[in-house]
């Protein structure tokens, strides 16, 4: 398929609804599996971890949009970034809610006492609070209210969120000494960050020369 054909497909009116349905399917499957008792011997842990995994996958995909858009020459990919970002927040919220529900029984006193005691929950909660700020300002009206420059500065917090999410995942897996998936995500996120730094440094000389 040619680049032009892919671009047309990405701009099709059904493209965004299709992406929405695809990213909702994991949650639908997990909800069905929980009701049907298909999550194994420890369904609460399986549900909490699976929701966390999907939030991390969505986060990686959000950070992948710009490199793919630039390197493949597909500007239409940008139209999916906001939706994918909201799915990061959705799955992270469901992940946190599952912890509050199944681990803490909605006992908010216990939740508030537990968060500072366990570092991986502390950094995970910090990441979720930053995601909340990004989700709350992800709409066009927020851009107008904050101003484009301040809005862009705020939304660069996605890189901090990525680091906190990776640290949360690392500490969670440290208990079982299982770092294989952590290493994969670290490599992917590291490559995406390196690409952004390379692109920014590459753009600097042209900015300097234009000022001269």
N, C-alpha and C positions, 0 to 999 in steps of 0.2 A: 504494500500500500504506500502511495506517495505521501510526502509531507503535507501537500495541499489537501489530500483526501482525509488524512488524520485531523488536520486543522478543521475541516468542515464537519467531521464527525464530533469533535469536541464542542463545536458551536451549535450542534443540533439541539432543538428545544427539549428533547428527551434525555440528553446526556446527563444533566444535573439530577433529574429524578432517578435515573438509573444508578448513578453513583450513590445517591442517598439510600436507595433500597439495598444496594450491595453492602454498604457499611452498617446498615441496620440488621442485616441477617445474622451476624455473630451474636448480637444481643438477643434476638428472637430465638436462636438455637439454644443459648444458655438458659433463657427463661423456660423454654419447653423442657430442657434436660433437667432443670431443677424441679419442676412440677412432676415430671415423669420418673424422678429418682434415677437419672442416668449419669450422675456426676461422680460415681465411685463411692468408696468407703467413707470419705470425708467430703461431702458435697459443699459444705460451707467454705472450706479452704479452696476447693477446686473453683468455686464461683468467684471468690475474691481474687485469686491469682489470675484466672482467665480474663476477668474484666481489666485487671492491671496490665496484662499482656496486650490486650487490644488497644488500650489507651497509648501504650508505648509504640505499638505499630503505627497507629494513626499519627503520632507525633513525628515519627521518622518520615512518614509519607508527606506531611506538611513541609518539613525541611527539605524534602526531595523535589518539591514542585519547582522552585526557582532554578536549581541546577538543570533539571530536565527541560524547563522552558527555554533557558538560555542556550544550552548545548544542542538541543534538537530543533531549535527555531520554531517553537510551538507556543506563541503568546496566549492562545486560548486556554492553556493549562491554568493560568492565573485565576480564572473564574471559579475554579474548584477549591482554591486555597481556604477561603473563609468557611465553607461548609466542612472541609476536613478538619479545620481548627476547632470548630464547634463539636465535631465528633470526638476529638481529643478530650475536650471538656466533658462531654457526655459520658464517655467510658471511664474517665478518671473520677467523675462524680459518682457513678454507679459502683466503682471500685471502693471509694471511700464510704459510701452509704452501706455497702455490704459488710465492711469492717465494723461500722457502728452498729449495724443490725445483728449480725451473726456472732461477732466476737464480744461486743459490749452490751447487747440487748437493749440498745437505745438508752442506756444509763449515761446521761451526759456528764454527770459528776465523775464517773469512771473513765469516760472518754477523755475529759480534760486532764485527769490525773495520769492517764496512760500515755498521752502524746509526748510529754517531755521526758518520760522515763525510757522510751524506746527510740533511739536515734533514727531508725529507718522509717518509723511512723511520723516522727517530727519533720524530716525532710520531705516525705511524701505529702504531708499536710501543707507544708510551705509551698510545694509545687502546685498543689490544688488551689491554694489561695491566689497564687499568681495567675493561674489559668482562669479563675473566676474574674479577676480584673480584666483579662484580655477578652473573655467572652462577653462581659458587660459592656465593653467598648468596641465590639467588633462590627458595629453598624455605622452606616453613613452619617447618621445624626451625631454620633460620638466623635467622628472625625471633624465635623464642623464645630462642635463645641470645644474640643481640645485644641484644634488647630493641627494641621498636617504634621508639622515638625514634632510637637509634643506627643501626638498619637503614635508616630513612627518610633520615637524613643521608647515609649511605653511598651510597644509591641516587640521591641528587641529583647524583652524579657523572656521570649520564647527560648532563647539560647540558655538562659539561667535555668528555665524549667527543664530543658533537656538534660543539663548537668545534674540537677536535683533528682530527676526521674531515674537517671542512670545510677546515681549513688543509692537511691532508695532500693532499686532492683539488686544492686550489688550486696547491700547489707541484708536484704531479705534472703538471698541465695547463700550468703556466708554461713548461715546456720546449718545448712546441709552440705557445705563445701562443694557447691555445684556452680561453677563459673563459666560453663561453656556458652550459654546464651548471653550472659553478661558480656563476654568477650566479643561476640558477634555484634551486639548492639553498640558496644564501645567503638569497634572498628568502623561501623557504618556512620555513627554520629561524628567520630573523629574525622572521617573522610569528608563529610558534608561541611564541617566547620573549616577544615583546611581549604576546601574549594572556595568558601566565602572569603577567607583571609587572602588567598591568592588573587581572587578577582578584585578585591579592594585595593591591594598593593599594585596590581596591574593598572588600575584606573588612576592612581595617584599622579604618575608623571604627566598624564594628559591634563589633569587639573592644574598642576603647577605651570605647565607650558602655556595653558590658556590664560592664566593670570599674567604671565610675562608678556 
